[in-house]
Amino acid sequence: MRRVVDARGSFCPGPLTELIKAYKSAEAGDEIELLATDPGAKSDVSAWAKKSGNEVLEIKDEQGYFRIVVKVVRKGR
């Protein structure tokens, strides 16, 4: 299942906090798509994914925001 988390307009640590909320109710194999305007979200999410054992599938610059897709490898808690 893919969940979309719209954190546009939120600044650090907002986008990562919203992603983690979605992660806690996710199952292994789910994808979480984060929409964020905060440029720090790219590095924050990448670092969190590496530390938590999950995988960043895509980071794309859209018009005025970033789309970051994370695959849940380890069940959220």
mmCIF file of the N, C-alpha and C atoms, coordinates in Angstrom:
data_MODEL
# 
_entry.id   MODEL 
# 
loop_
_atom_site.group_PDB 
_atom_site.id 
_atom_site.type_symbol 
_atom_site.label_atom_id 
_atom_site.label_alt_id 
_atom_site.label_comp_id 
_atom_site.label_asym_id 
_atom_site.label_entity_id 
_atom_site.label_seq_id 
_atom_site.pdbx_PDB_ins_code 
_atom_site.Cartn_x 
_atom_site.Cartn_y 
_atom_site.Cartn_z 
_atom_site.occupancy 
_atom_site.B_iso_or_equiv 
_atom_site.pdbx_formal_charge 
_atom_site.auth_seq_id 
_atom_site.auth_comp_id 
_atom_site.auth_asym_id 
_atom_site.auth_atom_id 
_atom_site.pdbx_PDB_model_num 
ATOM 1   N N  . MET A 1 1  ? 0.857  -1.178 0.000  1.00 0.00 ? 1  MET A N  1 
ATOM 2   C CA . MET A 1 1  ? 0.000  0.000  0.000  1.00 0.00 ? 1  MET A CA 1 
ATOM 3   C C  . MET A 1 1  ? 0.901  1.238  0.000  1.00 0.00 ? 1  MET A C  1 
ATOM 4   N N  . ARG A 1 2  ? 0.463  2.283  -0.679 1.00 0.00 ? 2  ARG A N  1 
ATOM 5   C CA . ARG A 1 2  ? 1.201  3.546  -0.665 1.00 0.00 ? 2  ARG A CA 1 
ATOM 6   C C  . ARG A 1 2  ? 0.391  4.580  0.107  1.00 0.00 ? 2  ARG A C  1 
ATOM 7   N N  . ARG A 1 3  ? 1.073  5.214  1.044  1.00 0.00 ? 3  ARG A N  1 
ATOM 8   C CA . ARG A 1 3  ? 0.458  6.281  1.835  1.00 0.00 ? 3  ARG A CA 1 
ATOM 9   C C  . ARG A 1 3  ? 1.103  7.593  1.403  1.00 0.00 ? 3  ARG A C  1 
ATOM 10  N N  . VAL A 1 4  ? 0.314  8.633  1.287  1.00 0.00 ? 4  VAL A N  1 
ATOM 11  C CA . VAL A 1 4  ? 0.841  9.947  0.924  1.00 0.00 ? 4  VAL A CA 1 
ATOM 12  C C  . VAL A 1 4  ? 0.772  10.834 2.152  1.00 0.00 ? 4  VAL A C  1 
ATOM 13  N N  . VAL A 1 5  ? 1.907  11.432 2.489  1.00 0.00 ? 5  VAL A N  1 
ATOM 14  C CA . VAL A 1 5  ? 2.003  12.355 3.619  1.00 0.00 ? 5  VAL A CA 1 
ATOM 15  C C  . VAL A 1 5  ? 2.326  13.726 3.045  1.00 0.00 ? 5  VAL A C  1 
ATOM 16  N N  . ASP A 1 6  ? 1.404  14.655 3.163  1.00 0.00 ? 6  ASP A N  1 
ATOM 17  C CA . ASP A 1 6  ? 1.599  15.998 2.629  1.00 0.00 ? 6  ASP A CA 1 
ATOM 18  C C  . ASP A 1 6  ? 2.081  16.919 3.746  1.00 0.00 ? 6  ASP A C  1 
ATOM 19  N N  . ALA A 1 7  ? 3.383  17.188 3.743  1.00 0.00 ? 7  ALA A N  1 
ATOM 20  C CA . ALA A 1 7  ? 3.981  18.061 4.758  1.00 0.00 ? 7  ALA A CA 1 
ATOM 21  C C  . ALA A 1 7  ? 4.461  19.368 4.140  1.00 0.00 ? 7  ALA A C  1 
ATOM 22  N N  . ARG A 1 8  ? 3.896  19.720 2.986  1.00 0.00 ? 8  ARG A N  1 
ATOM 23  C CA . ARG A 1 8  ? 4.281  20.975 2.344  1.00 0.00 ? 8  ARG A CA 1 
ATOM 24  C C  . ARG A 1 8  ? 3.913  22.143 3.244  1.00 0.00 ? 8  ARG A C  1 
ATOM 25  N N  . GLY A 1 9  ? 4.835  23.085 3.371  1.00 0.00 ? 9  GLY A N  1 
ATOM 26  C CA . GLY A 1 9  ? 4.633  24.242 4.231  1.00 0.00 ? 9  GLY A CA 1 
ATOM 27  C C  . GLY A 1 9  ? 5.154  24.034 5.640  1.00 0.00 ? 9  GLY A C  1 
ATOM 28  N N  . SER A 1 10 ? 5.518  22.812 5.985  1.00 0.00 ? 10 SER A N  1 
ATOM 29  C CA . SER A 1 10 ? 6.057  22.485 7.301  1.00 0.00 ? 10 SER A CA 1 
ATOM 30  C C  . SER A 1 10 ? 7.581  22.520 7.248  1.00 0.00 ? 10 SER A C  1 
ATOM 31  N N  . PHE A 1 11 ? 8.192  23.006 8.313  1.00 0.00 ? 11 PHE A N  1 
ATOM 32  C CA . PHE A 1 11 ? 9.646  23.085 8.361  1.00 0.00 ? 11 PHE A CA 1 
ATOM 33  C C  . PHE A 1 11 ? 10.205 22.144 9.412  1.00 0.00 ? 11 PHE A C  1 
ATOM 34  N N  . CYS A 1 12 ? 11.477 21.882 9.320  1.00 0.00 ? 12 CYS A N  1 
ATOM 35  C CA . CYS A 1 12 ? 12.204 20.947 10.173 1.00 0.00 ? 12 CYS A CA 1 
ATOM 36  C C  . CYS A 1 12 ? 11.812 21.129 11.633 1.00 0.00 ? 12 CYS A C  1 
ATOM 37  N N  . PRO A 1 13 ? 11.461 20.067 12.305 1.00 0.00 ? 13 PRO A N  1 
ATOM 38  C CA . PRO A 1 13 ? 11.490 18.656 11.920 1.00 0.00 ? 13 PRO A CA 1 
ATOM 39  C C  . PRO A 1 13 ? 10.146 18.136 11.420 1.00 0.00 ? 13 PRO A C  1 
ATOM 40  N N  . GLY A 1 14 ? 9.233  19.021 11.047 1.00 0.00 ? 14 GLY A N  1 
ATOM 41  C CA . GLY A 1 14 ? 7.870  18.643 10.670 1.00 0.00 ? 14 GLY A CA 1 
ATOM 42  C C  . GLY A 1 14 ? 7.745  17.534 9.642  1.00 0.00 ? 14 GLY A C  1 
ATOM 43  N N  . PRO A 1 15 ? 8.396  17.656 8.462  1.00 0.00 ? 15 PRO A N  1 
ATOM 44  C CA . PRO A 1 15 ? 8.235  16.597 7.463  1.00 0.00 ? 15 PRO A CA 1 
ATOM 45  C C  . PRO A 1 15 ? 8.679  15.216 7.964  1.00 0.00 ? 15 PRO A C  1 
ATOM 46  N N  . LEU A 1 16 ? 9.804  15.161 8.653  1.00 0.00 ? 16 LEU A N  1 
ATOM 47  C CA . LEU A 1 16 ? 10.282 13.879 9.165  1.00 0.00 ? 16 LEU A CA 1 
ATOM 48  C C  . LEU A 1 16 ? 9.343  13.354 10.248 1.00 0.00 ? 16 LEU A C  1 
ATOM 49  N N  . THR A 1 17 ? 8.843  14.224 11.088 1.00 0.00 ? 17 THR A N  1 
ATOM 50  C CA . THR A 1 17 ? 7.905  13.826 12.139 1.00 0.00 ? 17 THR A CA 1 
ATOM 51  C C  . THR A 1 17 ? 6.649  13.216 11.525 1.00 0.00 ? 17 THR A C  1 
ATOM 52  N N  . GLU A 1 18 ? 6.131  13.837 10.481 1.00 0.00 ? 18 GLU A N  1 
ATOM 53  C CA . GLU A 1 18 ? 4.934  13.318 9.810  1.00 0.00 ? 18 GLU A CA 1 
ATOM 54  C C  . GLU A 1 18 ? 5.211  11.971 9.137  1.00 0.00 ? 18 GLU A C  1 
ATOM 55  N N  . LEU A 1 19 ? 6.396  11.836 8.553  1.00 0.00 ? 19 LEU A N  1 
ATOM 56  C CA . LEU A 1 19 ? 6.780  10.559 7.937  1.00 0.00 ? 19 LEU A CA 1 
ATOM 57  C C  . LEU A 1 19 ? 6.835  9.457  8.989  1.00 0.00 ? 19 LEU A C  1 
ATOM 58  N N  . ILE A 1 20 ? 7.431  9.742  10.126 1.00 0.00 ? 20 ILE A N  1 
ATOM 59  C CA . ILE A 1 20 ? 7.557  8.743  11.188 1.00 0.00 ? 20 ILE A CA 1 
ATOM 60  C C  . ILE A 1 20 ? 6.187  8.341  11.732 1.00 0.00 ? 20 ILE A C  1 
ATOM 61  N N  . LYS A 1 21 ? 5.245  9.288  11.824 1.00 0.00 ? 21 LYS A N  1 
ATOM 62  C CA . LYS A 1 21 ? 3.878  8.943  12.252 1.00 0.00 ? 21 LYS A CA 1 
ATOM 63  C C  . LYS A 1 21 ? 3.270  7.921  11.299 1.00 0.00 ? 21 LYS A C  1 
ATOM 64  N N  . ALA A 1 22 ? 3.429  8.138  9.997  1.00 0.00 ? 22 ALA A N  1 
ATOM 65  C CA . ALA A 1 22 ? 2.893  7.195  9.012  1.00 0.00 ? 22 ALA A CA 1 
ATOM 66  C C  . ALA A 1 22 ? 3.625  5.857  9.100  1.00 0.00 ? 22 ALA A C  1 
ATOM 67  N N  . TYR A 1 23 ? 4.919  5.898  9.330  1.00 0.00 ? 23 TYR A N  1 
ATOM 68  C CA . TYR A 1 23 ? 5.741  4.691  9.430  1.00 0.00 ? 23 TYR A CA 1 
ATOM 69  C C  . TYR A 1 23 ? 5.286  3.799  10.583 1.00 0.00 ? 23 TYR A C  1 
ATOM 70  N N  . LYS A 1 24 ? 4.904  4.408  11.688 1.00 0.00 ? 24 LYS A N  1 
ATOM 71  C CA . LYS A 1 24 ? 4.518  3.630  12.867 1.00 0.00 ? 24 LYS A CA 1 
ATOM 72  C C  . LYS A 1 24 ? 3.302  2.745  12.612 1.00 0.00 ? 24 LYS A C  1 
ATOM 73  N N  . SER A 1 25 ? 2.457  3.141  11.672 1.00 0.00 ? 25 SER A N  1 
ATOM 74  C CA . SER A 1 25 ? 1.285  2.310  11.380 1.00 0.00 ? 25 SER A CA 1 
ATOM 75  C C  . SER A 1 25 ? 1.441  1.535  10.067 1.00 0.00 ? 25 SER A C  1 
ATOM 76  N N  . ALA A 1 26 ? 2.633  1.582  9.488  1.00 0.00 ? 26 ALA A N  1 
ATOM 77  C CA . ALA A 1 26 ? 2.878  0.902  8.212  1.00 0.00 ? 26 ALA A CA 1 
ATOM 78  C C  . ALA A 1 26 ? 3.292  -0.546 8.429  1.00 0.00 ? 26 ALA A C  1 
ATOM 79  N N  . GLU A 1 27 ? 3.174  -1.313 7.370  1.00 0.00 ? 27 GLU A N  1 
ATOM 80  C CA . GLU A 1 27 ? 3.608  -2.703 7.360  1.00 0.00 ? 27 GLU A CA 1 
ATOM 81  C C  . GLU A 1 27 ? 4.794  -2.830 6.409  1.00 0.00 ? 27 GLU A C  1 
ATOM 82  N N  . ALA A 1 28 ? 5.599  -3.857 6.597  1.00 0.00 ? 28 ALA A N  1 
ATOM 83  C CA . ALA A 1 28 ? 6.706  -4.114 5.685  1.00 0.00 ? 28 ALA A CA 1 
ATOM 84  C C  . ALA A 1 28 ? 6.161  -4.241 4.265  1.00 0.00 ? 28 ALA A C  1 
ATOM 85  N N  . GLY A 1 29 ? 6.826  -3.591 3.326  1.00 0.00 ? 29 GLY A N  1 
ATOM 86  C CA . GLY A 1 29 ? 6.401  -3.596 1.931  1.00 0.00 ? 29 GLY A CA 1 
ATOM 87  C C  . GLY A 1 29 ? 5.611  -2.363 1.532  1.00 0.00 ? 29 GLY A C  1 
ATOM 88  N N  . ASP A 1 30 ? 5.072  -1.634 2.510  1.00 0.00 ? 30 ASP A N  1 
ATOM 89  C CA . ASP A 1 30 ? 4.350  -0.393 2.211  1.00 0.00 ? 30 ASP A CA 1 
ATOM 90  C C  . ASP A 1 30 ? 5.315  0.660  1.690  1.00 0.00 ? 30 ASP A C  1 
ATOM 91  N N  . GLU A 1 31 ? 4.782  1.626  0.980  1.00 0.00 ? 31 GLU A N  1 
ATOM 92  C CA . GLU A 1 31 ? 5.554  2.781  0.545  1.00 0.00 ? 31 GLU A CA 1 
ATOM 93  C C  . GLU A 1 31 ? 4.907  4.029  1.119  1.00 0.00 ? 31 GLU A C  1 
ATOM 94  N N  . ILE A 1 32 ? 5.742  4.946  1.557  1.00 0.00 ? 32 ILE A N  1 
ATOM 95  C CA . ILE A 1 32 ? 5.268  6.229  2.072  1.00 0.00 ? 32 ILE A CA 1 
ATOM 96  C C  . ILE A 1 32 ? 5.817  7.306  1.152  1.00 0.00 ? 32 ILE A C  1 
ATOM 97  N N  . GLU A 1 33 ? 4.913  8.095  0.594  1.00 0.00 ? 33 GLU A N  1 
ATOM 98  C CA . GLU A 1 33 ? 5.292  9.187  -0.291 1.00 0.00 ? 33 GLU A CA 1 
ATOM 99  C C  . GLU A 1 33 ? 5.160  10.485 0.495  1.00 0.00 ? 33 GLU A C  1 
ATOM 100 N N  . LEU A 1 34 ? 6.276  11.144 0.714  1.00 0.00 ? 34 LEU A N  1 
ATOM 101 C CA . LEU A 1 34 ? 6.309  12.388 1.469  1.00 0.00 ? 34 LEU A CA 1 
ATOM 102 C C  . LEU A 1 34 ? 6.414  13.552 0.504  1.00 0.00 ? 34 LEU A C  1 
ATOM 103 N N  . LEU A 1 35 ? 5.531  14.527 0.642  1.00 0.00 ? 35 LEU A N  1 
ATOM 104 C CA . LEU A 1 35 ? 5.582  15.763 -0.124 1.00 0.00 ? 35 LEU A CA 1 
ATOM 105 C C  . LEU A 1 35 ? 6.035  16.852 0.837  1.00 0.00 ? 35 LEU A C  1 
ATOM 106 N N  . ALA A 1 36 ? 7.136  17.521 0.505  1.00 0.00 ? 36 ALA A N  1 
ATOM 107 C CA . ALA A 1 36 ? 7.712  18.498 1.433  1.00 0.00 ? 36 ALA A CA 1 
ATOM 108 C C  . ALA A 1 36 ? 8.321  19.678 0.687  1.00 0.00 ? 36 ALA A C  1 
ATOM 109 N N  . THR A 1 37 ? 8.172  20.861 1.261  1.00 0.00 ? 37 THR A N  1 
ATOM 110 C CA . THR A 1 37 ? 8.803  22.055 0.700  1.00 0.00 ? 37 THR A CA 1 
ATOM 111 C C  . THR A 1 37 ? 10.122 22.364 1.397  1.00 0.00 ? 37 THR A C  1 
ATOM 112 N N  . ASP A 1 38 ? 10.348 21.786 2.552  1.00 0.00 ? 38 ASP A N  1 
ATOM 113 C CA . ASP A 1 38 ? 11.580 22.026 3.305  1.00 0.00 ? 38 ASP A CA 1 
ATOM 114 C C  . ASP A 1 38 ? 12.742 21.280 2.639  1.00 0.00 ? 38 ASP A C  1 
ATOM 115 N N  . PRO A 1 39 ? 13.760 22.007 2.133  1.00 0.00 ? 39 PRO A N  1 
ATOM 116 C CA . PRO A 1 39 ? 14.872 21.333 1.459  1.00 0.00 ? 39 PRO A CA 1 
ATOM 117 C C  . PRO A 1 39 ? 15.643 20.382 2.370  1.00 0.00 ? 39 PRO A C  1 
ATOM 118 N N  . GLY A 1 40 ? 15.609 20.598 3.669  1.00 0.00 ? 40 GLY A N  1 
ATOM 119 C CA . GLY A 1 40 ? 16.282 19.718 4.612  1.00 0.00 ? 40 GLY A CA 1 
ATOM 120 C C  . GLY A 1 40 ? 15.645 18.344 4.708  1.00 0.00 ? 40 GLY A C  1 
ATOM 121 N N  . ALA A 1 41 ? 14.413 18.208 4.218  1.00 0.00 ? 41 ALA A N  1 
ATOM 122 C CA . ALA A 1 41 ? 13.717 16.926 4.290  1.00 0.00 ? 41 ALA A CA 1 
ATOM 123 C C  . ALA A 1 41 ? 14.462 15.852 3.506  1.00 0.00 ? 41 ALA A C  1 
ATOM 124 N N  . LYS A 1 42 ? 15.112 16.238 2.416  1.00 0.00 ? 42 LYS A N  1 
ATOM 125 C CA . LYS A 1 42 ? 15.827 15.246 1.601  1.00 0.00 ? 42 LYS A CA 1 
ATOM 126 C C  . LYS A 1 42 ? 16.919 14.562 2.416  1.00 0.00 ? 42 LYS A C  1 
ATOM 127 N N  . SER A 1 43 ? 17.748 15.327 3.084  1.00 0.00 ? 43 SER A N  1 
ATOM 128 C CA . SER A 1 43 ? 18.834 14.722 3.865  1.00 0.00 ? 43 SER A CA 1 
ATOM 129 C C  . SER A 1 43 ? 18.310 14.090 5.153  1.00 0.00 ? 43 SER A C  1 
ATOM 130 N N  . ASP A 1 44 ? 17.298 14.703 5.766  1.00 0.00 ? 44 ASP A N  1 
ATOM 131 C CA . ASP A 1 44 ? 16.734 14.146 7.002  1.00 0.00 ? 44 ASP A CA 1 
ATOM 132 C C  . ASP A 1 44 ? 16.127 12.766 6.759  1.00 0.00 ? 44 ASP A C  1 
ATOM 133 N N  . VAL A 1 45 ? 15.346 12.640 5.686  1.00 0.00 ? 45 VAL A N  1 
ATOM 134 C CA . VAL A 1 45 ? 14.689 11.367 5.389  1.00 0.00 ? 45 VAL A CA 1 
ATOM 135 C C  . VAL A 1 45 ? 15.720 10.319 4.987  1.00 0.00 ? 45 VAL A C  1 
ATOM 136 N N  . SER A 1 46 ? 16.703 10.721 4.204  1.00 0.00 ? 46 SER A N  1 
ATOM 137 C CA . SER A 1 46 ? 17.753 9.777  3.800  1.00 0.00 ? 46 SER A CA 1 
ATOM 138 C C  . SER A 1 46 ? 18.499 9.227  5.012  1.00 0.00 ? 46 SER A C  1 
ATOM 139 N N  . ALA A 1 47 ? 18.856 10.110 5.941  1.00 0.00 ? 47 ALA A N  1 
ATOM 140 C CA . ALA A 1 47 ? 19.570 9.689  7.148  1.00 0.00 ? 47 ALA A CA 1 
ATOM 141 C C  . ALA A 1 47 ? 18.682 8.792  8.013  1.00 0.00 ? 47 ALA A C  1 
ATOM 142 N N  . TRP A 1 48 ? 17.412 9.154  8.166  1.00 0.00 ? 48 TRP A N  1 
ATOM 143 C CA . TRP A 1 48 ? 16.492 8.342  8.966  1.00 0.00 ? 48 TRP A CA 1 
ATOM 144 C C  . TRP A 1 48 ? 16.321 6.952  8.347  1.00 0.00 ? 48 TRP A C  1 
ATOM 145 N N  . ALA A 1 49 ? 16.154 6.892  7.016  1.00 0.00 ? 49 ALA A N  1 
ATOM 146 C CA . ALA A 1 49 ? 15.954 5.604  6.352  1.00 0.00 ? 49 ALA A CA 1 
ATOM 147 C C  . ALA A 1 49 ? 17.163 4.696  6.555  1.00 0.00 ? 49 ALA A C  1 
ATOM 148 N N  . LYS A 1 50 ? 18.334 5.257  6.417  1.00 0.00 ? 50 LYS A N  1 
ATOM 149 C CA . LYS A 1 50 ? 19.558 4.462  6.607  1.00 0.00 ? 50 LYS A CA 1 
ATOM 150 C C  . LYS A 1 50 ? 19.636 3.936  8.041  1.00 0.00 ? 50 LYS A C  1 
ATOM 151 N N  . LYS A 1 51 ? 19.356 4.810  8.993  1.00 0.00 ? 51 LYS A N  1 
ATOM 152 C CA . LYS A 1 51 ? 19.443 4.431  10.408 1.00 0.00 ? 51 LYS A CA 1 
ATOM 153 C C  . LYS A 1 51 ? 18.368 3.405  10.796 1.00 0.00 ? 51 LYS A C  1 
ATOM 154 N N  . SER A 1 52 ? 17.181 3.538  10.216 1.00 0.00 ? 52 SER A N  1 
ATOM 155 C CA . SER A 1 52 ? 16.067 2.674  10.605 1.00 0.00 ? 52 SER A CA 1 
ATOM 156 C C  . SER A 1 52 ? 15.980 1.383  9.787  1.00 0.00 ? 52 SER A C  1 
ATOM 157 N N  . GLY A 1 53 ? 16.821 1.254  8.763  1.00 0.00 ? 53 GLY A N  1 
ATOM 158 C CA . GLY A 1 53 ? 16.815 0.039  7.958  1.00 0.00 ? 53 GLY A CA 1 
ATOM 159 C C  . GLY A 1 53 ? 15.765 0.029  6.866  1.00 0.00 ? 53 GLY A C  1 
ATOM 160 N N  . ASN A 1 54 ? 15.302 1.208  6.465  1.00 0.00 ? 54 ASN A N  1 
ATOM 161 C CA . ASN A 1 54 ? 14.322 1.319  5.394  1.00 0.00 ? 54 ASN A CA 1 
ATOM 162 C C  . ASN A 1 54 ? 15.006 1.866  4.145  1.00 0.00 ? 54 ASN A C  1 
ATOM 163 N N  . GLU A 1 55 ? 14.270 2.012  3.054  1.00 0.00 ? 55 GLU A N  1 
ATOM 164 C CA . GLU A 1 55 ? 14.902 2.330  1.776  1.00 0.00 ? 55 GLU A CA 1 
ATOM 165 C C  . GLU A 1 55 ? 14.237 3.525  1.098  1.00 0.00 ? 55 GLU A C  1 
ATOM 166 N N  . VAL A 1 56 ? 15.047 4.505  0.710  1.00 0.00 ? 56 VAL A N  1 
ATOM 167 C CA . VAL A 1 56 ? 14.538 5.619  -0.084 1.00 0.00 ? 56 VAL A CA 1 
ATOM 168 C C  . VAL A 1 56 ? 14.527 5.155  -1.542 1.00 0.00 ? 56 VAL A C  1 
ATOM 169 N N  . LEU A 1 57 ? 13.348 5.113  -2.136 1.00 0.00 ? 57 LEU A N  1 
ATOM 170 C CA . LEU A 1 57 ? 13.210 4.675  -3.522 1.00 0.00 ? 57 LEU A CA 1 
ATOM 171 C C  . LEU A 1 57 ? 13.418 5.819  -4.501 1.00 0.00 ? 57 LEU A C  1 
ATOM 172 N N  . GLU A 1 58 ? 13.017 7.030  -4.089 1.00 0.00 ? 58 GLU A N  1 
ATOM 173 C CA . GLU A 1 58 ? 13.070 8.155  -5.015 1.00 0.00 ? 58 GLU A CA 1 
ATOM 174 C C  . GLU A 1 58 ? 13.043 9.476  -4.267 1.00 0.00 ? 58 GLU A C  1 
ATOM 175 N N  . ILE A 1 59 ? 13.839 10.406 -4.744 1.00 0.00 ? 59 ILE A N  1 
ATOM 176 C CA . ILE A 1 59 ? 13.754 11.791 -4.301 1.00 0.00 ? 59 ILE A CA 1 
ATOM 177 C C  . ILE A 1 59 ? 13.680 12.617 -5.575 1.00 0.00 ? 59 ILE A C  1 
ATOM 178 N N  . LYS A 1 60 ? 12.567 13.315 -5.747 1.00 0.00 ? 60 LYS A N  1 
ATOM 179 C CA . LYS A 1 60 ? 12.365 14.055 -6.987 1.00 0.00 ? 60 LYS A CA 1 
ATOM 180 C C  . LYS A 1 60 ? 11.977 15.494 -6.682 1.00 0.00 ? 60 LYS A C  1 
ATOM 181 N N  . ASP A 1 61 ? 12.628 16.414 -7.370 1.00 0.00 ? 61 ASP A N  1 
ATOM 182 C CA . ASP A 1 61 ? 12.248 17.820 -7.272 1.00 0.00 ? 61 ASP A CA 1 
ATOM 183 C C  . ASP A 1 61 ? 11.062 18.061 -8.186 1.00 0.00 ? 61 ASP A C  1 
ATOM 184 N N  . GLU A 1 62 ? 9.944  18.416 -7.596 1.00 0.00 ? 62 GLU A N  1 
ATOM 185 C CA . GLU A 1 62 ? 8.756  18.777 -8.369 1.00 0.00 ? 62 GLU A CA 1 
ATOM 186 C C  . GLU A 1 62 ? 8.750  20.299 -8.460 1.00 0.00 ? 62 GLU A C  1 
ATOM 187 N N  . GLN A 1 63 ? 7.712  20.868 -8.982 1.00 0.00 ? 63 GLN A N  1 
ATOM 188 C CA . GLN A 1 63 ? 7.633  22.327 -9.070 1.00 0.00 ? 63 GLN A CA 1 
ATOM 189 C C  . GLN A 1 63 ? 7.251  22.895 -7.708 1.00 0.00 ? 63 GLN A C  1 
ATOM 190 N N  . GLY A 1 64 ? 8.245  23.374 -6.960 1.00 0.00 ? 64 GLY A N  1 
ATOM 191 C CA . GLY A 1 64 ? 7.996  24.012 -5.676 1.00 0.00 ? 64 GLY A CA 1 
ATOM 192 C C  . GLY A 1 64 ? 8.003  23.088 -4.470 1.00 0.00 ? 64 GLY A C  1 
ATOM 193 N N  . TYR A 1 65 ? 8.229  21.808 -4.664 1.00 0.00 ? 65 TYR A N  1 
ATOM 194 C CA . TYR A 1 65 ? 8.293  20.888 -3.523 1.00 0.00 ? 65 TYR A CA 1 
ATOM 195 C C  . TYR A 1 65 ? 9.079  19.636 -3.919 1.00 0.00 ? 65 TYR A C  1 
ATOM 196 N N  . PHE A 1 66 ? 9.357  18.807 -2.933 1.00 0.00 ? 66 PHE A N  1 
ATOM 197 C CA . PHE A 1 66 ? 10.073 17.548 -3.143 1.00 0.00 ? 66 PHE A CA 1 
ATOM 198 C C  . PHE A 1 66 ? 9.111  16.385 -2.925 1.00 0.00 ? 66 PHE A C  1 
ATOM 199 N N  . ARG A 1 67 ? 9.290  15.337 -3.712 1.00 0.00 ? 67 ARG A N  1 
ATOM 200 C CA . ARG A 1 67 ? 8.534  14.092 -3.529 1.00 0.00 ? 67 ARG A CA 1 
ATOM 201 C C  . ARG A 1 67 ? 9.554  13.028 -3.166 1.00 0.00 ? 67 ARG A C  1 
ATOM 202 N N  . ILE A 1 68 ? 9.404  12.473 -1.972 1.00 0.00 ? 68 ILE A N  1 
ATOM 203 C CA . ILE A 1 68 ? 10.334 11.476 -1.460 1.00 0.00 ? 68 ILE A CA 1 
ATOM 204 C C  . ILE A 1 68 ? 9.541  10.197 -1.180 1.00 0.00 ? 68 ILE A C  1 
ATOM 205 N N  . VAL A 1 69 ? 9.953  9.104  -1.802 1.00 0.00 ? 69 VAL A N  1 
ATOM 206 C CA . VAL A 1 69 ? 9.245  7.838  -1.617 1.00 0.00 ? 69 VAL A CA 1 
ATOM 207 C C  . VAL A 1 69 ? 10.146 6.893  -0.829 1.00 0.00 ? 69 VAL A C  1 
ATOM 208 N N  . VAL A 1 70 ? 9.611  6.394  0.276  1.00 0.00 ? 70 VAL A N  1 
ATOM 209 C CA . VAL A 1 70 ? 10.336 5.480  1.153  1.00 0.00 ? 70 VAL A CA 1 
ATOM 210 C C  . VAL A 1 70 ? 9.624  4.129  1.155  1.00 0.00 ? 70 VAL A C  1 
ATOM 211 N N  . LYS A 1 71 ? 10.382 3.066  0.995  1.00 0.00 ? 71 LYS A N  1 
ATOM 212 C CA . LYS A 1 71 ? 9.827  1.711  1.117  1.00 0.00 ? 71 LYS A CA 1 
ATOM 213 C C  . LYS A 1 71 ? 10.090 1.223  2.535  1.00 0.00 ? 71 LYS A C  1 
ATOM 214 N N  . VAL A 1 72 ? 9.040  0.755  3.175  1.00 0.00 ? 72 VAL A N  1 
ATOM 215 C CA . VAL A 1 72 ? 9.156  0.231  4.531  1.00 0.00 ? 72 VAL A CA 1 
ATOM 216 C C  . VAL A 1 72 ? 9.712  -1.194 4.419  1.00 0.00 ? 72 VAL A C  1 
ATOM 217 N N  . VAL A 1 73 ? 10.932 -1.360 4.861  1.00 0.00 ? 73 VAL A N  1 
ATOM 218 C CA . VAL A 1 73 ? 11.568 -2.665 4.864  1.00 0.00 ? 73 VAL A CA 1 
ATOM 219 C C  . VAL A 1 73 ? 11.356 -3.329 6.219  1.00 0.00 ? 73 VAL A C  1 
ATOM 220 N N  . ARG A 1 74 ? 11.452 -2.512 7.251  1.00 0.00 ? 74 ARG A N  1 
ATOM 221 C CA . ARG A 1 74 ? 11.217 -2.984 8.621  1.00 0.00 ? 74 ARG A CA 1 
ATOM 222 C C  . ARG A 1 74 ? 9.899  -2.429 9.104  1.00 0.00 ? 74 ARG A C  1 
ATOM 223 N N  . LYS A 1 75 ? 9.110  -3.286 9.728  1.00 0.00 ? 75 LYS A N  1 
ATOM 224 C CA . LYS A 1 75 ? 7.787  -2.863 10.223 1.00 0.00 ? 75 LYS A CA 1 
ATOM 225 C C  . LYS A 1 75 ? 7.894  -1.676 11.148 1.00 0.00 ? 75 LYS A C  1 
ATOM 226 N N  . GLY A 1 76 ? 6.968  -0.712 10.964 1.00 0.00 ? 76 GLY A N  1 
ATOM 227 C CA . GLY A 1 76 ? 6.940  0.482  11.808 1.00 0.00 ? 76 GLY A CA 1 
ATOM 228 C C  . GLY A 1 76 ? 6.652  0.182  13.253 1.00 0.00 ? 76 GLY A C  1 
ATOM 229 N N  . ARG A 1 77 ? 7.236  0.974  14.136 1.00 0.00 ? 77 ARG A N  1 
ATOM 230 C CA . ARG A 1 77 ? 6.947  0.852  15.573 1.00 0.00 ? 77 ARG A CA 1 
ATOM 231 C C  . ARG A 1 77 ? 7.062  2.189  16.230 1.00 0.00 ? 77 ARG A C  1 
# 
